[in-house]
Amino acid sequence: MQNRKVTEKPEANPVFTRVRQIARPVLAVLLFLLFFTLLAGTSGEFGPFSIRFDLGWGWPGESSLVMPLLGEIKAYTHRWPVLLSLRVEKIDPALLQHELAGYANPQEYLEELLPRLRRFFYFSLAQLAILGGVAGGLVALVFGRRDLHRLWRAAAAGSLGVLLLLGSVALDYDREAFKNPRYEGMLAFAPWVLHLVDQGLAYLPELGERLSLVAGNMDRLVTQVDLLTPLAKADGEIKILHVSDIHNNPAAFEFIKPLIEGFAVDLVIDTGDLTDYGTAIETGLAGQIKTLGVPYLFIPGNHDSPEVINSLRRLPNLVVLRRGTYDFQGLTILGWEDPAARSSGVLLAEDEELAGEAETLAAYWENLSGEVDLLAIHNLKLAEEVKDRVPVVLHGHNHRAAVFKEEKTWFINAGTSGAAGLRGLENDPPPYSVALLHFNRGEKPGAGAAFHLSAVDLIRVYSLGGKLALERMVVDEPETTADREKDVDREEDGGENGRARGHAQEK
């Protein structure tokens, strides 16, 4: 009888087995996402329009409308890590004009167009589900599952996964998010694009015309932005452009002027640091303020000086507000200069001096006879004692554009409208930045003021004639019954202070 040698199969390492069990499904999911991303994307033709719908991955989830050459309108619409993009790839102006000729109102054309857009959207969803199945089948092939039964199962799982994902996004989708859009594109077109968001597709003929203009002569449109028709018409009854920290940069006014014209600005508030060293020779650029065509309210900053202030007082449309109030069409503004602006030899006030100045401002506030709608200062430290008493605080100084709310007060920092001046030529220059405030007439909840802030547009330009980023924040709030009762009590106690329009008071 022969002895047979039995060879035993070595036992697999349990740790390696466990890692492989975890890695395989993770790798399968990653491959599925990769294949699906490469395959996803649908295009459609609607007469003069050619559009494309794309889906990608990213956090936080957002939707975007992309218009080549003009820019993008974005909004955070959902919490899922999915990026939805609708791209207008082509508009034929001649064909669009021909189609609109048969309609008395562009809205009628839009109403006829919407069903076709809806059908394209449903077709895109179905196509994405099919592409999900294709991606699932490709993953199965990569893992060696070549029999037909397993391929069908993988394809069905891919399609079902895509449908579940799209359904989750649809349930979570916030259409109201586009009330606070972010815009990135060319400076010359910012007013018009915001108008497109506000008014819808009734202005598509103008879109086609402007695409043709941009494609034909981009450079000239950027450098001669004043040739464009201003189209933005925001809801605010008063529009205030907040600028700050120009720092002797003449290019700042090439940035500011088209915004004033394009957005129909009523008043400019400059919260200081127009110059770098506070010398009279630096005020030569201030002559451009005369060409802006609107009132210009200036609150001196720590880089300004008595020489600068005296020079600015000669400008016909400029008011220097050092320590006092200014009434503009019923909107009461309290301005307070930086203490360093009172001397030619001091560039930065000490913290103790700023704290003392904040107390002086608070004491002045106590003696005011009426409500203040807006506080304008250079250094935010000056508002330390009164920041909870005013609806809006404008400031600058740190060159970081920002808008935020603390308790009941909105703090708005215009950043640096001159890109930090000569310092902006160094390694990492900040953008040119301003803030556009929209005020509506009517009582603000709980404040009794004649105006209330309804929206803020934070605008950044990374190079003149180049990329622009614009973010709109809607800050309006519904009035409660308790707020209305408080307003009635205030009216019985005295109401408005009755200052004359355009009148400045200084201490």
C-alpha positions in Angstrom: 0.0 0.0 0.0 1.5 3.3 -1.1 1.6 6.3 1.2 0.1 9.4 -0.3 1.5 12.8 0.7 -1.3 15.3 1.5 -0.5 19.0 0.8 -2.6 21.3 3.0 -3.6 24.7 1.7 -2.1 27.4 3.9 -4.6 29.3 5.9 -5.2 32.9 4.8 -4.2 35.8 7.0 -7.5 37.0 8.6 -6.3 40.6 8.7 -5.6 40.5 5.0 -8.9 38.8 4.3 -10.8 41.5 6.3 -9.0 44.4 4.5 -9.8 42.8 1.1 -13.4 42.4 2.1 -13.6 46.1 2.9 -11.5 47.4 0.1 -13.4 45.6 -2.7 -16.7 47.4 -2.2 -15.0 50.7 -1.5 -13.0 50.4 -4.8 -16.2 49.3 -6.6 -18.0 52.5 -5.4 -15.1 54.7 -6.4 -14.8 53.1 -9.8 -18.6 53.5 -10.3 -18.4 57.2 -9.4 -15.5 57.7 -11.8 -17.2 55.9 -14.7 -20.5 57.7 -14.0 -18.8 61.1 -14.0 -17.1 60.4 -17.3 -20.3 59.3 -18.9 -22.7 61.8 -17.3 -23.8 64.9 -19.3 -26.6 65.5 -21.7 -27.1 68.2 -24.3 -30.2 69.6 -26.0 -31.1 72.0 -28.8 -34.1 74.4 -28.4 -34.3 76.5 -31.5 -31.8 79.3 -30.8 -30.5 77.7 -27.6 -28.0 75.0 -27.0 -27.7 73.8 -23.4 -25.9 71.1 -21.5 -26.7 69.5 -18.2 -23.8 68.0 -16.1 -23.6 66.3 -12.8 -20.4 66.1 -10.7 -19.3 65.5 -7.2 -18.3 68.1 -4.6 -19.1 69.5 -1.2 -21.2 71.5 -0.4 -23.8 70.7 -2.9 -24.6 73.5 -5.3 -26.3 74.3 -8.6 -24.9 76.6 -11.2 -26.0 78.3 -14.4 -23.0 78.7 -16.6 -22.9 81.3 -19.4 -19.5 81.2 -21.3 -17.6 84.5 -21.4 -20.1 86.0 -19.0 -19.6 83.8 -15.9 -21.5 81.6 -13.5 -24.5 82.1 -11.1 -24.2 79.7 -8.2 -26.2 78.8 -5.1 -26.0 76.2 -2.3 -29.3 74.4 -3.1 -28.9 71.0 -1.3 -26.8 69.1 1.3 -25.8 66.1 -0.8 -22.3 66.2 -2.3 -23.6 66.6 -5.9 -22.8 69.5 -8.2 -25.5 70.3 -10.8 -24.6 72.5 -13.7 -26.8 73.9 -16.5 -24.6 75.4 -19.2 -25.8 77.7 -22.0 -23.4 76.7 -24.7 -24.9 78.7 -27.6 -27.5 81.3 -28.4 -28.3 82.3 -32.0 -29.4 86.0 -31.7 -30.9 86.1 -35.3 -33.0 83.0 -34.8 -34.1 84.1 -31.3 -35.2 87.5 -32.7 -37.1 85.7 -35.5 -38.9 83.4 -33.0 -39.8 86.4 -30.7 -41.3 88.3 -33.7 -44.4 86.2 -33.4 -45.0 87.1 -29.7 -46.3 90.4 -28.4 -44.8 89.6 -25.0 -41.5 87.8 -24.3 -43.2 86.1 -21.4 -45.4 84.2 -23.8 -42.4 82.8 -25.6 -40.9 81.8 -22.2 -44.1 80.0 -21.3 -43.9 78.0 -24.5 -40.2 77.3 -24.0 -40.7 75.9 -20.4 -42.4 72.7 -21.4 -39.5 71.9 -23.8 -37.1 72.6 -21.0 -39.1 70.3 -18.7 -39.0 67.5 -21.2 -35.3 67.9 -21.6 -34.9 67.7 -17.8 -36.9 64.5 -17.6 -34.9 63.1 -20.6 -31.7 64.0 -18.8 -32.8 62.1 -15.6 -33.7 59.0 -17.6 -30.4 59.2 -19.5 -28.5 59.5 -16.2 -30.2 56.5 -14.8 -29.2 54.5 -18.0 -25.7 55.8 -17.7 -25.6 54.6 -14.1 -26.5 51.1 -15.3 -23.7 51.3 -17.8 -21.2 52.4 -15.1 -22.4 49.6 -12.9 -21.8 47.1 -15.7 -18.3 48.4 -16.3 -17.4 48.0 -12.7 -18.6 44.4 -12.8 -16.4 43.7 -15.8 -13.4 45.2 -14.0 -14.0 42.8 -11.2 -14.2 39.8 -13.5 -18.0 39.3 -13.4 -18.5 38.4 -17.0 -21.6 36.2 -16.9 -24.8 37.9 -18.2 -26.7 37.4 -15.0 -24.2 39.3 -12.8 -23.8 42.0 -15.4 -27.5 42.7 -15.3 -27.5 42.8 -11.5 -24.7 45.3 -11.5 -26.4 47.4 -14.1 -29.6 47.4 -12.2 -27.8 48.3 -9.0 -26.1 51.2 -10.8 -29.4 52.6 -12.2 -31.2 52.2 -8.9 -28.3 54.0 -7.0 -28.5 56.9 -9.4 -32.3 57.2 -9.1 -32.0 57.1 -5.3 -29.4 59.8 -5.3 -31.3 62.1 -7.7 -34.4 61.6 -5.7 -32.7 62.5 -2.5 -31.3 65.7 -4.1 -34.8 66.6 -5.4 -36.4 66.2 -2.0 -33.7 68.3 -0.4 -33.5 70.9 -3.2 -34.0 74.5 -2.0 -35.3 76.7 -4.8 -35.2 79.7 -2.5 -31.4 79.5 -2.4 -31.1 81.4 -5.7 -32.4 84.5 -3.8 -28.8 84.6 -2.4 -26.7 83.9 -5.6 -23.0 84.1 -6.0 -21.8 85.4 -9.3 -18.3 85.0 -10.9 -17.5 86.6 -14.2 -16.5 89.8 -16.0 -16.9 93.1 -14.1 -18.7 94.8 -17.0 -21.6 92.3 -16.8 -22.3 92.1 -13.1 -25.3 94.5 -13.0 -26.8 92.8 -16.0 -26.4 89.2 -14.6 -28.0 90.2 -11.3 -30.9 91.6 -13.3 -31.2 88.3 -15.1 -31.5 86.5 -11.8 -34.1 88.9 -10.6 -36.2 89.2 -13.8 -35.9 85.7 -15.3 -35.6 84.8 -19.0 -37.6 87.7 -20.4 -34.3 89.3 -21.3 -32.9 86.4 -23.3 -32.7 88.6 -26.5 -30.3 90.9 -24.7 -28.3 87.9 -23.6 -27.8 86.8 -27.2 -26.8 90.3 -28.3 -24.3 90.6 -25.5 -22.8 87.3 -26.2 -22.1 88.4 -29.7 -20.6 91.7 -28.5 -18.3 89.9 -26.0 -17.2 87.3 -28.6 -16.4 90.1 -31.1 -14.7 92.7 -29.0 -14.0 91.4 -25.4 -11.1 93.7 -24.6 -12.9 96.9 -25.6 -15.9 96.0 -23.6 -13.8 95.4 -20.5 -11.8 98.6 -20.8 -14.8 100.8 -21.8 -17.4 99.4 -19.5 -19.3 102.7 -19.5 -20.5 101.9 -23.0 -22.7 99.1 -21.7 -26.3 99.9 -20.8 -26.8 99.5 -17.0 -29.5 96.9 -16.4 -29.5 96.1 -12.7 -32.5 97.4 -10.9 -32.5 96.2 -7.3 -35.5 96.4 -5.0 -33.8 98.9 -2.6 -35.1 102.4 -2.7 -31.7 103.7 -1.8 -28.4 102.1 -2.9 -25.3 102.9 -1.0 -21.8 101.8 -2.3 -19.5 101.2 0.6 -15.8 101.6 -0.3 -12.8 101.7 2.0 -9.0 101.6 2.1 -8.3 102.9 -1.4 -4.7 103.6 -0.3 -3.7 106.0 -3.1 -4.6 103.6 -5.9 -6.0 105.5 -8.9 -7.2 102.2 -10.4 -9.7 102.0 -7.6 -11.9 104.6 -9.3 -11.7 102.6 -12.6 -13.4 99.9 -10.5 -15.8 102.1 -8.6 -17.1 104.3 -11.4 -18.7 101.6 -13.6 -20.3 100.1 -10.5 -21.9 103.4 -9.6 -23.3 103.8 -13.1 -24.2 100.1 -13.7 -26.0 99.7 -10.3 -27.5 103.2 -10.2 -25.9 104.0 -6.9 -27.3 106.9 -4.9 -24.6 107.5 -2.4 -21.0 106.4 -1.8 -19.7 106.0 1.8 -15.9 105.8 2.1 -14.8 104.5 5.5 -11.3 105.9 5.3 -7.6 105.3 4.3 -7.9 107.1 1.0 -4.2 107.8 1.2 -1.1 105.9 2.5 0.9 108.5 4.3 -1.6 111.4 4.8 0.3 113.8 2.6 -1.4 116.5 0.6 0.4 115.4 -2.6 -1.5 112.1 -2.4 -4.8 113.8 -2.6 -4.3 114.4 -6.3 -6.3 111.2 -7.1 -9.2 112.6 -5.1 -10.0 114.7 -8.1 -11.6 111.6 -9.7 -14.3 111.7 -7.0 -15.8 114.8 -8.8 -16.4 112.6 -11.8 -18.5 110.0 -10.0 -21.7 112.0 -10.3 -23.1 111.1 -6.9 -22.7 112.4 -3.3 -19.5 111.0 -1.6 -19.5 110.7 2.2 -15.9 110.4 3.7 -15.1 109.1 7.2 -11.3 109.6 7.8 -9.2 106.6 8.6 -5.9 106.2 10.4 -3.8 106.7 7.2 -5.6 110.1 6.5 -4.6 113.4 8.1 -5.8 117.0 8.6 -4.0 118.0 5.3 -5.9 115.3 3.4 -9.2 116.3 5.1 -8.8 120.0 4.2 -8.0 119.1 0.6 -11.1 116.8 0.3 -13.4 119.5 1.6 -12.9 121.5 -1.6 -14.7 118.8 -3.7 -18.3 119.9 -4.5 -19.8 116.4 -4.1 -17.8 115.3 -1.1 -18.8 115.6 2.6 -16.2 114.9 5.3 -17.9 113.4 8.3 -15.5 113.5 11.2 -17.8 113.2 14.3 -21.4 113.7 13.6 -24.6 112.7 11.7 -25.6 113.1 8.1 -29.1 112.7 6.7 -29.5 111.4 3.2 -33.1 111.3 1.9 -34.3 110.4 5.4 -31.5 107.8 6.1 -29.6 108.9 9.2 -25.9 108.1 9.1 -23.5 108.5 12.1 -19.9 108.9 11.1 -16.9 108.8 13.4 -13.3 109.4 12.3 -10.3 107.3 13.5 -8.4 109.3 16.2 -5.1 108.9 14.2 -6.6 111.1 11.5 -6.4 114.2 13.8 -2.6 114.2 13.5 -0.1 114.1 10.6 2.5 112.2 12.6 0.4 109.2 13.8 -0.4 106.3 11.5 -2.0 104.0 14.1 -3.8 104.8 17.4 -3.1 102.7 20.5 -5.7 100.4 21.8 -6.2 102.6 24.9 -6.9 105.6 22.7 -9.4 103.6 20.6 -11.2 102.4 23.7 -11.5 106.0 25.0 -12.7 107.1 21.6 -15.4 104.4 21.6 -16.6 105.7 25.0 -16.7 109.3 23.6 -18.8 108.0 20.6 -21.2 106.2 23.0 -21.6 109.4 25.1 -22.4 111.4 21.9 -24.9 108.7 20.9 -26.8 109.1 24.2 -27.4 112.8 23.4 -28.9 112.1 19.9 -32.6 113.0 19.6 -33.5 110.4 16.9 -32.8 107.0 15.6 -29.6 106.1 13.7 -29.9 103.8 10.7 -26.2 103.3 10.0 -22.9 103.7 11.8 -19.8 104.4 9.5 -16.3 104.1 11.1 -12.9 103.0 10.0 -11.8 100.7 12.8 -14.4 98.3 14.2 -13.1 98.9 17.7 -14.8 102.3 17.8 -18.2 100.5 17.7 -17.5 98.4 20.8 -19.8 100.5 23.1 -22.7 101.0 20.6 -22.6 98.0 18.3 -25.8 96.5 19.8 -27.8 99.8 19.3 -27.6 100.3 15.5 -28.9 98.1 12.7 -25.9 98.4 10.3 -22.2 99.1 11.0 -19.8 99.9 8.1 -16.1 99.7 8.6 -12.8 98.8 6.9 -9.2 98.8 8.1 -8.2 95.1 8.0 -8.6 94.7 4.2 -10.8 91.6 4.6 -14.2 92.0 2.9 -17.0 90.4 5.0 -20.6 90.6 5.9 -22.0 89.0 9.1 -24.7 89.4 11.7 -24.3 89.6 15.4 -27.4 89.8 17.5 -29.6 92.4 15.6 -26.7 94.2 13.9 -25.2 93.7 10.5 -21.5 94.3 10.2 -20.2 95.1 6.7 -16.6 95.4 5.8 -15.8 96.7 2.3 -12.3 95.2 2.5 -9.9 97.3 0.3 -11.4 99.0 -2.7 -7.8 99.9 -3.8 -6.4 96.3 -3.4 -4.2 97.7 -0.6 -2.5 100.3 -2.8 1.2 99.8 -3.5 1.2 96.9 -1.0 -1.2 95.1 -3.3 1.7 94.8 -5.8 3.4 92.3 -3.5 3.3 88.5 -3.5 -0.4 87.8 -2.7 -2.5 90.9 -3.5 -6.0 91.1 -2.1 -8.9 91.8 -4.5 -10.5 95.1 -5.1 -13.6 94.9 -3.1 -16.8 97.0 -2.2 -20.2 96.3 -0.7 -23.4 97.5 -2.3 -26.2 98.1 0.3 -29.9 98.1 -0.7 -32.2 100.0 1.7 -36.0 99.8 1.5 -38.3 102.5 2.8 -40.5 101.4 5.7 -40.2 100.6 9.3 -37.5 98.1 10.3 -38.9 95.4 12.6 -38.3 96.5 16.2 -36.3 99.6 15.3 -38.7 102.3 14.3 -36.4 103.6 11.5 -37.6 105.0 8.2 -35.4 102.6 6.3 -34.2 99.0 6.7 -31.4 97.1 5.0 -32.9 94.5 2.6 -29.8 93.1 0.8 -26.0 93.4 0.5 -23.9 92.6 -2.6 -20.3 91.9 -1.7 -18.2 92.4 -4.9 -14.6 91.4 -5.4 -12.5 91.9 -8.5 -9.2 90.1 -8.7 -7.8 92.2 -11.6 -9.4 95.1 -13.4 -11.2 93.8 -16.5 -10.8 90.3 -15.1 -12.6 87.9 -12.8 -15.3 89.2 -10.6 -16.9 87.4 -7.6 -20.3 88.7 -6.4 -22.3 87.3 -3.5 -25.7 88.6 -2.6 -27.1 88.3 0.9 -30.8 89.0 1.5 -31.2 90.3 5.0 -34.8 91.3 5.1 -36.9 89.8 8.0 -40.6 89.5 8.5 -42.2 91.7 11.1 -43.7 90.1 14.1 -46.7 91.4 16.2 -44.4 92.1 19.1 -42.1 94.2 16.8 -45.1 96.2 15.6 -46.2 96.9 19.2 -42.7 98.2 20.0 -42.8 100.4 16.9 -46.1 101.9 18.0 -44.6 102.7 21.5 -41.6 104.4 19.8 -43.9 106.5 17.6 -45.8 107.7 20.7 -42.5 108.7 22.3 -41.4 111.0 19.5 -40.5 109.2 16.2 -38.1 110.8 13.7 -35.8 113.6 14.5 -36.7 115.7 11.4 -33.2 116.6 10.1 -33.1 118.2 6.7 -32.1 116.2 3.7 -28.4 116.3 2.9 -27.6 118.1 6.1 -24.4 117.1 8.0 -23.9 117.8 11.7 -20.4 117.6 13.3 -19.2 118.0 16.7 
